[in-house]
Amino acid sequence: MSKIGKISISIPEKVKAVLSGSVLNIEGPLGKKSLNIDLEMFNLDVTEGKEISISPKVKDQNSKRLWGMNRSLINNAVIGSSTGYEKILELVGVGYRAALKDKQLNLQLGYSHDINFDIPEGIKIVVEKQTVVKVSGSDKQQVGMVVSKIKAFRKPEPYKGKGIREQGQYILRKEGKKK
C-alpha cells in the first residue's frame, strides 16, 4: 500500500478541479495546470470540488509504484495554482551581483563576462538585494529547473563557500593546505 497515495487532497476555495476524459484541469488564481491521468489504471474521485482522491483499480507492483507519484503530481498542481512555489538564492562571493534587465537576469559571477539568463514563461524573478534572488512560479518542477540552471553557473566551492546557493543550503567545508 502507498502511504502517500492513500491521503486525499483537499482543494482550497479559490481552486477549481475538473476531470474531463482522462485530463484533470486544475485552475486557480496563480495559474492553470492540466494533468493526464491513466484512468485504466486508477480511479480518480473529485467530490463536490472539495476533495480529490486517487486509488488503483488493480493493486499490482506497477500500480503501487505509480500511485503515490500521481497523487503527488496532483497535490503539487493544486498547491501551485493556489499559493505557488518560491525559492531564494544567495550569491556568496566578492563582486557577485544580480540585476534584472527586461526579460533577462544579469549575473556577475567573477568571470570575465556577464551571464544573461533568459527568464522562461511562467516564472517570476525578483532581485531583492544585489546578492539575493527570489524565483517564484506556479509549477514546482519549472521553478526547481530554473533554480538549478542558475546554480549551475557558479556551484558553491568547498574551501571558501563562494558561489550560488539556495537559502539554508549547507555547504560541506574543507580545510585548506597546512604548512
Secondary structure, DSSP 4 states (H G I P E B T S, - for coil): --TTTTSPEEPPTT-EEEEETTEEEEEETTEEEEEE--TTTEEEEEETTTEEEEEESS--HHHHHHHHHHHHHHHHHHHHHHT-EEEEEEEESTT-EEEEETTEEEEE-SSSS-EEEEPPTTEEEEESSSSEEEEEES-HHHHHHHHHHHHHTSPPPTTT--EEEETT-----------
